[in-house]
Amino acid sequence: MLKNCILTGHRPTGPRHIGHLVGTLEAWAKLQDTHECFFLVADLHVLTTDYAHPERIQDNILNMLADWLAAGIDPQRATILLQSAIPEHAQLSLLLSMLVTVARLERVPTYKEQVKELNLQPSLGLLTYPVLQAADILIYKANTVPVGEDQLPHVELARETARRFNQTYGQVFPEPEPLLSKSARLPGVDNRTMHTSYGNAIYLRDTPEETTRKVMSMYTDPTRIHANDPGHVEGNPVFVYHDVFNPNLEEVEEFKLRYRAGEVGDVEIKKRLAEVLNAYLAPLRERRADFVANPRMLAEILSAGTARARLIARQTIDEVQTCMGLQCQRVSGPESLDPVAGAFC
């Protein structure tokens, strides 16, 4: 078992936005100093809700990888892997599914929420999403999983599955512990949850002009009609962003006092926020442009990390199959050159 091992990742559903940056990516970059990190490009998970658009996946993978690297994920200090290129993930998911009941999966809150919010006719893949996620974690014997609160039920199911496997077949898996994000949760520019499908996100790939335009359209205080009306700071996205990105704390406090007193308009506050945000993102954008200009390098980084991860995944599958009575003595002879040949008894 690797000490202080972390498994986490994203579905490549589209470009990463600043909510991803402050919510996960900056934290992941710091974890590289203290943990053995596996960062998963979870392309199989995309198919649970977006199986009808395969043409998007490859472009999304490369763009997401560019976002990760620009945000500080370092392939020299971490393993970046492609889920679908390691068939052991799906293999372990199938084996673990024998230990999880349908009733248990139907109680997972995110399953119910997605079916309702996306108006889905749920597939078997969506129902068993948490089992595949458990396999993603357990195949590297990760003992820590950085997550947001909405993913806590998935980590709990992974813990239950590891516990049941260990009780049935012997001690193989650690019970992974969640590591909750302590970062601020940024609202979208319309004050809803920031989400690609809502069209309310500021993306890491946005130009300074696009970022400024989005900031200037940002929701503020709907009760404030005129610039000299007293305004509300609490729950106001513009001030949430200032708190996160503006390093000048005195300026932020002065803005808040003037806003509450009706002594400053939304336009001035937003213009300053656009300046601050563009300054914060400028180094990242420069690094990202270099990565996007070299797709071959991106592919090589992903290939190298995936190859390393698969060696570990194969070892885990061999151990699991042996415990479950499925791994037979590998035969000698020409057929042993075939990776499937070891199934002979």
C-alpha positions as CSV (number, residue, x, y, z in Angstrom):
1,M,0.0,0.0,0.0
2,L,1.3,3.4,-0.9
3,K,1.5,5.8,2.1
4,N,-0.6,8.9,2.1
5,C,-2.0,8.0,-1.3
6,I,-4.6,10.2,-2.9
7,L,-7.0,9.5,-5.8
8,T,-9.1,12.2,-7.2
9,G,-10.1,13.5,-10.6
10,H,-12.6,15.2,-12.9
11,R,-15.0,14.1,-15.6
12,P,-13.8,15.7,-18.9
13,T,-17.2,17.4,-19.6
14,G,-15.9,20.7,-20.7
15,P,-13.3,23.4,-19.9
16,R,-12.5,24.0,-16.2
17,H,-13.7,27.2,-14.7
18,I,-12.5,29.3,-11.8
19,G,-14.8,27.4,-9.4
20,H,-12.7,24.3,-10.2
21,L,-9.5,26.4,-9.7
22,V,-10.2,27.5,-6.2
23,G,-12.3,24.6,-5.2
24,T,-10.0,21.7,-6.2
25,L,-7.1,22.5,-8.5
26,E,-5.1,24.8,-6.2
27,A,-5.6,22.3,-3.4
28,W,-4.5,19.4,-5.6
29,A,-1.3,21.2,-6.5
30,K,-0.4,21.6,-2.8
31,L,-1.2,17.9,-2.0
32,Q,1.6,16.9,-4.4
33,D,4.1,18.1,-1.7
34,T,2.7,15.7,0.9
35,H,1.0,12.8,-0.8
36,E,1.4,10.2,-3.6
37,C,-1.2,11.7,-6.0
38,F,-3.2,10.0,-8.7
39,F,-5.2,12.4,-10.8
40,L,-7.9,10.6,-12.8
41,V,-9.3,11.8,-16.2
42,A,-12.6,10.1,-15.6
43,D,-13.8,9.7,-19.2
44,L,-15.8,6.5,-18.5
45,H,-17.9,8.5,-16.0
46,V,-18.8,11.0,-18.8
47,L,-20.8,8.3,-20.5
48,T,-23.2,8.0,-17.6
49,T,-24.9,11.3,-18.6
50,D,-23.4,12.3,-22.0
51,Y,-23.1,9.0,-23.9
52,A,-24.7,10.5,-27.1
53,H,-21.9,13.0,-27.8
54,P,-18.7,11.0,-28.2
55,E,-17.2,13.6,-30.5
56,R,-16.7,16.0,-27.6
57,I,-14.7,13.7,-25.3
58,Q,-11.2,13.8,-26.9
59,D,-11.1,17.5,-27.2
60,N,-12.4,17.9,-23.7
61,I,-9.7,15.6,-22.3
62,L,-6.9,17.6,-23.8
63,N,-8.4,20.9,-22.8
64,M,-9.0,19.7,-19.2
65,L,-5.4,18.4,-19.0
66,A,-4.1,21.8,-20.2
67,D,-6.2,23.4,-17.4
68,W,-4.8,21.0,-14.8
69,L,-1.2,21.5,-15.8
70,A,-1.5,25.3,-16.0
71,A,-3.0,25.2,-12.4
72,G,0.1,23.4,-11.1
73,I,-0.5,19.7,-11.5
74,D,3.0,18.4,-12.2
75,P,3.4,15.1,-14.0
76,Q,6.9,14.8,-12.5
77,R,5.4,14.7,-9.0
78,A,2.0,13.0,-9.6
79,T,0.5,10.4,-11.8
80,I,-2.1,11.6,-14.3
81,L,-4.1,8.7,-15.8
82,L,-6.8,8.1,-18.3
83,Q,-9.6,5.9,-16.9
84,S,-10.7,4.2,-20.1
85,A,-7.1,3.2,-21.0
86,I,-6.9,1.0,-17.8
87,P,-9.4,-1.8,-18.2
88,E,-8.7,-2.9,-14.7
89,H,-10.9,-0.1,-13.4
90,A,-13.9,-1.6,-15.2
91,Q,-12.9,-5.1,-14.2
92,L,-12.7,-4.2,-10.5
93,S,-16.0,-2.3,-10.7
94,L,-17.6,-5.5,-12.0
95,L,-16.1,-7.6,-9.2
96,L,-17.1,-5.1,-6.5
97,S,-20.6,-4.8,-7.9
98,M,-21.2,-8.3,-6.5
99,L,-20.9,-6.9,-3.0
100,V,-23.3,-3.9,-3.4
101,T,-27.1,-4.2,-3.6
102,V,-29.4,-2.3,-6.0
103,A,-31.3,-0.9,-3.0
104,R,-28.1,0.6,-1.6
105,L,-27.3,2.3,-4.9
106,E,-30.8,3.7,-5.3
107,R,-30.3,5.5,-1.9
108,V,-27.3,7.4,-3.1
109,P,-28.4,11.1,-3.0
110,T,-26.6,12.2,-6.1
111,Y,-28.3,9.5,-8.2
112,K,-31.7,10.8,-7.2
113,E,-30.7,14.4,-7.8
114,Q,-29.2,13.8,-11.3
115,V,-32.3,11.8,-12.4
116,K,-34.5,14.7,-11.3
117,E,-32.4,17.6,-12.4
118,L,-31.4,16.2,-15.8
119,N,-34.8,14.6,-16.4
120,L,-33.0,11.3,-17.2
121,Q,-34.2,7.8,-17.9
122,P,-31.4,6.4,-15.7
123,S,-29.1,3.8,-17.2
124,L,-27.5,1.0,-15.4
125,G,-24.2,2.9,-15.8
126,L,-25.6,5.9,-13.9
127,L,-26.9,3.6,-11.1
128,T,-23.6,1.9,-10.7
129,Y,-21.5,5.1,-11.0
130,P,-20.5,5.0,-7.3
131,V,-19.3,1.4,-7.7
132,L,-17.0,2.4,-10.6
133,Q,-15.9,5.4,-8.5
134,A,-15.1,3.0,-5.6
135,A,-13.0,0.9,-8.0
136,D,-11.2,4.0,-9.2
137,I,-10.2,4.7,-5.6
138,L,-9.5,1.2,-4.3
139,I,-7.5,-0.1,-7.3
140,Y,-4.7,2.2,-6.1
141,K,-5.4,1.5,-2.5
142,A,-5.9,5.2,-1.9
143,N,-6.4,6.1,1.7
144,T,-7.5,9.7,1.1
145,V,-10.0,11.1,-1.3
146,P,-10.3,15.0,-1.7
147,V,-14.0,15.7,-2.3
148,G,-16.7,18.3,-1.9
149,E,-19.7,17.6,0.4
150,D,-21.8,16.4,-2.5
151,Q,-19.4,13.5,-3.0
152,L,-19.3,12.3,0.6
153,P,-21.9,9.6,0.0
154,H,-19.8,8.1,-2.8
155,V,-16.7,7.9,-0.5
156,E,-18.9,6.3,2.2
157,L,-20.0,3.7,-0.3
158,A,-16.4,3.0,-1.2
159,R,-15.6,2.6,2.5
160,E,-18.5,0.2,2.9
161,T,-17.4,-1.8,-0.2
162,A,-13.8,-2.1,1.0
163,R,-15.0,-3.2,4.4
164,R,-17.3,-5.9,3.0
165,F,-14.6,-7.2,0.7
166,N,-12.1,-7.4,3.5
167,Q,-14.5,-9.2,5.8
168,T,-15.4,-11.7,3.1
169,Y,-12.0,-12.3,1.4
170,G,-9.3,-11.0,3.7
171,Q,-7.6,-7.7,4.2
172,V,-6.8,-6.1,0.8
173,F,-8.1,-2.5,0.8
174,P,-7.8,0.4,3.1
175,E,-11.0,2.2,4.0
176,P,-10.5,5.6,2.3
177,E,-11.1,8.8,4.2
178,P,-12.6,11.9,2.7
179,L,-10.6,15.1,2.7
180,L,-13.2,17.9,2.5
181,S,-12.3,21.0,0.5
182,K,-11.9,24.1,2.7
183,S,-12.0,26.5,-0.2
184,A,-14.8,29.0,-0.9
185,R,-17.5,27.7,-3.2
186,L,-17.8,30.3,-5.9
187,P,-21.3,31.1,-7.3
188,G,-21.8,31.6,-11.1
189,V,-22.2,35.0,-12.5
190,D,-26.0,34.6,-12.2
191,N,-25.6,33.6,-8.5
192,R,-26.6,30.0,-9.2
193,T,-24.1,27.1,-8.7
194,M,-21.3,27.6,-11.3
195,H,-21.9,24.9,-13.9
196,T,-20.9,24.4,-17.5
197,S,-24.4,23.5,-18.6
198,Y,-25.8,26.8,-17.0
199,G,-23.6,29.1,-19.1
200,N,-22.7,31.0,-16.0
201,A,-19.0,30.2,-15.6
202,I,-15.8,32.1,-16.0
203,Y,-13.4,29.6,-17.7
204,L,-9.7,29.4,-17.3
205,R,-9.4,29.6,-21.1
206,D,-11.4,32.8,-21.3
207,T,-9.6,35.9,-22.6
208,P,-9.3,39.0,-20.4
209,E,-12.0,40.6,-22.5
210,E,-14.4,37.7,-22.0
211,T,-13.7,37.6,-18.3
212,T,-14.4,41.4,-18.1
213,R,-17.6,41.0,-20.0
214,K,-18.8,38.3,-17.7
215,V,-17.9,40.2,-14.5
216,M,-19.7,43.3,-15.8
217,S,-22.9,41.2,-16.3
218,M,-22.6,39.7,-12.8
219,Y,-25.6,39.5,-10.5
220,T,-25.4,41.8,-7.5
221,D,-28.1,43.1,-5.2
222,P,-31.6,42.9,-6.8
223,T,-33.0,45.3,-4.2
224,R,-30.6,48.1,-5.1
225,I,-32.2,50.2,-7.8
226,H,-29.8,53.2,-7.8
227,A,-26.1,53.6,-7.1
228,N,-26.8,55.7,-4.0
229,D,-29.1,53.1,-2.5
230,P,-27.7,51.1,0.4
231,G,-26.7,47.7,-0.8
232,H,-26.3,44.2,0.6
233,V,-22.8,42.6,0.7
234,E,-23.7,39.3,2.1
235,G,-24.6,36.8,-0.6
236,N,-23.5,39.2,-3.3
237,P,-21.3,37.3,-5.8
238,V,-19.2,40.4,-6.6
239,F,-18.0,40.6,-3.0
240,V,-17.6,36.8,-2.7
241,Y,-15.2,37.1,-5.6
242,H,-13.4,40.1,-4.1
243,D,-12.9,38.2,-0.9
244,V,-11.3,35.3,-2.8
245,F,-9.2,37.1,-5.4
246,N,-8.5,40.6,-4.2
247,P,-5.2,40.6,-2.2
248,N,-5.9,44.2,-1.0
249,L,-8.0,43.5,2.1
250,E,-8.3,47.1,3.1
251,E,-9.7,48.0,-0.3
252,V,-12.2,45.2,-0.1
253,E,-13.4,46.4,3.4
254,E,-13.6,50.0,2.1
255,F,-15.8,48.8,-0.8
256,K,-18.1,46.9,1.5
257,L,-18.5,50.0,3.8
258,R,-19.2,52.3,0.8
259,Y,-21.6,49.8,-0.8
260,R,-23.6,49.4,2.4
261,A,-23.8,53.2,2.7
262,G,-24.8,53.7,-0.9
263,E,-21.6,55.5,-1.7
264,V,-20.4,53.4,-4.6
265,G,-22.0,51.9,-7.6
266,D,-21.9,48.3,-9.0
267,V,-20.0,49.4,-12.1
268,E,-17.0,50.6,-10.0
269,I,-16.9,47.5,-7.9
270,K,-17.2,45.3,-11.0
271,K,-14.5,47.1,-12.9
272,R,-12.1,46.7,-10.1
273,L,-13.0,43.0,-9.7
274,A,-12.3,42.4,-13.4
275,E,-8.9,43.9,-13.0
276,V,-8.1,41.8,-10.0
277,L,-9.4,38.6,-11.6
278,N,-7.5,39.1,-14.8
279,A,-4.3,39.8,-12.9
280,Y,-4.8,36.6,-10.8
281,L,-5.4,34.5,-13.9
282,A,-2.7,36.0,-16.2
283,P,0.2,33.6,-15.3
284,L,-2.1,30.6,-15.5
285,R,-3.4,31.7,-18.9
286,E,0.2,32.1,-20.2
287,R,1.1,28.6,-19.1
288,R,-2.1,27.2,-20.5
289,A,-1.5,28.7,-23.9
290,D,1.9,26.9,-24.0
291,F,0.3,23.5,-23.2
292,V,-2.6,24.0,-25.7
293,A,0.0,24.8,-28.4
294,N,1.6,21.4,-27.9
295,P,-1.1,18.7,-28.0
296,R,1.5,16.0,-28.6
297,M,3.1,16.7,-25.3
298,L,-0.2,16.6,-23.6
299,A,-0.9,13.1,-25.1
300,E,2.6,11.9,-24.0
301,I,2.1,13.1,-20.4
302,L,-1.2,11.3,-20.2
303,S,0.2,8.1,-21.8
304,A,3.2,8.0,-19.5
305,G,1.0,8.4,-16.4
306,T,-1.5,5.9,-17.5
307,A,1.2,3.3,-18.2
308,R,2.6,3.7,-14.7
309,A,-0.9,3.5,-13.1
310,R,-1.8,0.4,-15.0
311,L,1.1,-1.5,-13.5
312,I,-0.3,-0.8,-10.1
313,A,-3.9,-1.6,-11.2
314,R,-2.8,-4.9,-12.6
315,Q,-1.2,-5.9,-9.3
316,T,-4.4,-5.1,-7.4
317,I,-6.5,-7.1,-9.9
318,D,-4.3,-10.1,-9.5
319,E,-4.6,-9.9,-5.7
320,V,-8.4,-9.4,-5.9
321,Q,-8.9,-12.3,-8.3
322,T,-6.8,-14.6,-6.2
323,C,-8.8,-13.7,-3.1
324,M,-12.1,-14.3,-4.9
325,G,-11.0,-17.7,-6.3
326,L,-10.7,-16.4,-9.9
327,Q,-7.0,-16.3,-10.5
328,C,-5.6,-19.7,-11.6
329,Q,-2.0,-20.8,-11.8
330,R,-0.5,-19.2,-14.9
331,V,0.4,-21.8,-17.4
332,S,3.8,-22.0,-19.1
333,G,4.4,-22.2,-22.9
334,P,3.7,-20.0,-25.9
335,E,0.2,-19.2,-24.8
336,S,1.5,-17.5,-21.7
337,L,2.6,-14.6,-23.9
338,D,-1.1,-13.8,-24.2
339,P,-2.2,-11.7,-21.2
340,V,-5.5,-13.6,-21.2
341,A,-3.8,-17.0,-21.1
342,G,-3.4,-16.9,-17.4
343,A,-7.1,-17.8,-17.0
344,F,-6.4,-21.5,-17.8
345,C,-6.5,-24.0,-14.9
